[in-house]
Amino acid sequence: MPKDSLLSPSDKSLLVLLY
């Protein structure tokens, strides 16, 4: 399942910082 569907652009940015 696409993460974009579950996460908002802002949340995705946070994930990029974490990972």
CHARMM internal coordinates of N, CA and C (Angstrom, degrees):
IC EDIT
DIST 1 N 1 CA 1.4718
DIST 1 CA 1 C 1.5348
ANGL 1 N 1 CA 1 C 109.53
DIST 1 C 2 N 1.3105
ANGL 1 CA 1 C 2 N 116.50
DIHE 1 N 1 CA 1 C 2 N 134.07
DIST 2 N 2 CA 1.4740
ANGL 1 C 2 N 2 CA 120.64
DIHE 1 CA 1 C 2 N 2 CA -179.97
DIST 2 CA 2 C 1.5169
ANGL 2 N 2 CA 2 C 111.81
DIHE 1 C 2 N 2 CA 2 C -60.76
DIST 2 C 3 N 1.2999
ANGL 2 CA 2 C 3 N 116.65
DIHE 2 N 2 CA 2 C 3 N 131.10
DIST 3 N 3 CA 1.4666
ANGL 2 C 3 N 3 CA 120.04
DIHE 2 CA 2 C 3 N 3 CA 179.24
DIST 3 CA 3 C 1.5251
ANGL 3 N 3 CA 3 C 110.58
DIHE 2 C 3 N 3 CA 3 C -68.03
DIST 3 C 4 N 1.3222
ANGL 3 CA 3 C 4 N 116.35
DIHE 3 N 3 CA 3 C 4 N -27.81
DIST 4 N 4 CA 1.4635
ANGL 3 C 4 N 4 CA 120.29
DIHE 3 CA 3 C 4 N 4 CA -178.40
DIST 4 CA 4 C 1.5236
ANGL 4 N 4 CA 4 C 110.92
DIHE 3 C 4 N 4 CA 4 C -61.16
DIST 4 C 5 N 1.3409
ANGL 4 CA 4 C 5 N 115.78
DIHE 4 N 4 CA 4 C 5 N -30.71
DIST 5 N 5 CA 1.4659
ANGL 4 C 5 N 5 CA 119.41
DIHE 4 CA 4 C 5 N 5 CA -178.85
DIST 5 CA 5 C 1.5239
ANGL 5 N 5 CA 5 C 110.71
DIHE 4 C 5 N 5 CA 5 C -72.40
DIST 5 C 6 N 1.3283
ANGL 5 CA 5 C 6 N 115.11
DIHE 5 N 5 CA 5 C 6 N -31.03
DIST 6 N 6 CA 1.4659
ANGL 5 C 6 N 6 CA 118.87
DIHE 5 CA 5 C 6 N 6 CA -177.44
DIST 6 CA 6 C 1.5236
ANGL 6 N 6 CA 6 C 111.74
DIHE 5 C 6 N 6 CA 6 C -91.03
DIST 6 C 7 N 1.3295
ANGL 6 CA 6 C 7 N 115.78
DIHE 6 N 6 CA 6 C 7 N -30.23
DIST 7 N 7 CA 1.4642
ANGL 6 C 7 N 7 CA 118.97
DIHE 6 CA 6 C 7 N 7 CA -176.26
DIST 7 CA 7 C 1.5212
ANGL 7 N 7 CA 7 C 112.02
DIHE 6 C 7 N 7 CA 7 C -112.97
DIST 7 C 8 N 1.3078
ANGL 7 CA 7 C 8 N 114.98
DIHE 7 N 7 CA 7 C 8 N 145.76
DIST 8 N 8 CA 1.4647
ANGL 7 C 8 N 8 CA 119.96
DIHE 7 CA 7 C 8 N 8 CA 177.91
DIST 8 CA 8 C 1.5272
ANGL 8 N 8 CA 8 C 108.86
DIHE 7 C 8 N 8 CA 8 C -81.52
DIST 8 C 9 N 1.3178
ANGL 8 CA 8 C 9 N 118.05
DIHE 8 N 8 CA 8 C 9 N 161.27
DIST 9 N 9 CA 1.4700
ANGL 8 C 9 N 9 CA 121.28
DIHE 8 CA 8 C 9 N 9 CA 179.77
DIST 9 CA 9 C 1.5248
ANGL 9 N 9 CA 9 C 111.67
DIHE 8 C 9 N 9 CA 9 C -51.34
DIST 9 C 10 N 1.3101
ANGL 9 CA 9 C 10 N 116.90
DIHE 9 N 9 CA 9 C 10 N -39.70
DIST 10 N 10 CA 1.4656
ANGL 9 C 10 N 10 CA 121.01
DIHE 9 CA 9 C 10 N 10 CA -179.61
DIST 10 CA 10 C 1.5225
ANGL 10 N 10 CA 10 C 109.88
DIHE 9 C 10 N 10 CA 10 C -65.36
DIST 10 C 11 N 1.3322
ANGL 10 CA 10 C 11 N 115.66
DIHE 10 N 10 CA 10 C 11 N -44.45
DIST 11 N 11 CA 1.4707
ANGL 10 C 11 N 11 CA 120.11
DIHE 10 CA 10 C 11 N 11 CA -179.68
DIST 11 CA 11 C 1.5271
ANGL 11 N 11 CA 11 C 109.91
DIHE 10 C 11 N 11 CA 11 C -65.17
DIST 11 C 12 N 1.3065
ANGL 11 CA 11 C 12 N 116.04
DIHE 11 N 11 CA 11 C 12 N -37.17
DIST 12 N 12 CA 1.4614
ANGL 11 C 12 N 12 CA 119.78
DIHE 11 CA 11 C 12 N 12 CA 179.97
DIST 12 CA 12 C 1.5280
ANGL 12 N 12 CA 12 C 110.11
DIHE 11 C 12 N 12 CA 12 C -63.09
DIST 12 C 13 N 1.3222
ANGL 12 CA 12 C 13 N 116.04
DIHE 12 N 12 CA 12 C 13 N -38.09
DIST 13 N 13 CA 1.4625
ANGL 12 C 13 N 13 CA 120.50
DIHE 12 CA 12 C 13 N 13 CA 179.60
DIST 13 CA 13 C 1.5218
ANGL 13 N 13 CA 13 C 109.82
DIHE 12 C 13 N 13 CA 13 C -63.25
DIST 13 C 14 N 1.3271
ANGL 13 CA 13 C 14 N 116.18
DIHE 13 N 13 CA 13 C 14 N -38.46
DIST 14 N 14 CA 1.4635
ANGL 13 C 14 N 14 CA 120.48
DIHE 13 CA 13 C 14 N 14 CA 179.58
DIST 14 CA 14 C 1.5258
ANGL 14 N 14 CA 14 C 109.62
DIHE 13 C 14 N 14 CA 14 C -66.41
DIST 14 C 15 N 1.3107
ANGL 14 CA 14 C 15 N 116.44
DIHE 14 N 14 CA 14 C 15 N -38.13
DIST 15 N 15 CA 1.4608
ANGL 14 C 15 N 15 CA 119.80
DIHE 14 CA 14 C 15 N 15 CA 179.99
DIST 15 CA 15 C 1.5237
ANGL 15 N 15 CA 15 C 109.75
DIHE 14 C 15 N 15 CA 15 C -65.09
DIST 15 C 16 N 1.3066
ANGL 15 CA 15 C 16 N 116.20
DIHE 15 N 15 CA 15 C 16 N -37.28
DIST 16 N 16 CA 1.4665
ANGL 15 C 16 N 16 CA 120.20
DIHE 15 CA 15 C 16 N 16 CA 179.37
DIST 16 CA 16 C 1.5248
ANGL 16 N 16 CA 16 C 109.64
DIHE 15 C 16 N 16 CA 16 C -63.14
DIST 16 C 17 N 1.3243
ANGL 16 CA 16 C 17 N 116.22
DIHE 16 N 16 CA 16 C 17 N -37.19
DIST 17 N 17 CA 1.4662
ANGL 16 C 17 N 17 CA 120.14
DIHE 16 CA 16 C 17 N 17 CA 179.37
DIST 17 CA 17 C 1.5263
ANGL 17 N 17 CA 17 C 110.55
DIHE 16 C 17 N 17 CA 17 C -70.17
DIST 17 C 18 N 1.3215
ANGL 17 CA 17 C 18 N 116.17
DIHE 17 N 17 CA 17 C 18 N -37.33
DIST 18 N 18 CA 1.4651
ANGL 17 C 18 N 18 CA 120.15
DIHE 17 CA 17 C 18 N 18 CA -178.32
DIST 18 CA 18 C 1.5210
ANGL 18 N 18 CA 18 C 110.69
DIHE 17 C 18 N 18 CA 18 C -73.08
DIST 18 C 19 N 1.3199
ANGL 18 CA 18 C 19 N 115.74
DIHE 18 N 18 CA 18 C 19 N -41.35
DIST 19 N 19 CA 1.4563
ANGL 18 C 19 N 19 CA 119.03
DIHE 18 CA 18 C 19 N 19 CA -178.12
DIST 19 CA 19 C 1.5217
ANGL 19 N 19 CA 19 C 110.53
DIHE 18 C 19 N 19 CA 19 C -98.94
END
COOR INIT
IC SEED 1 N 1 CA 1 C
IC BUILD
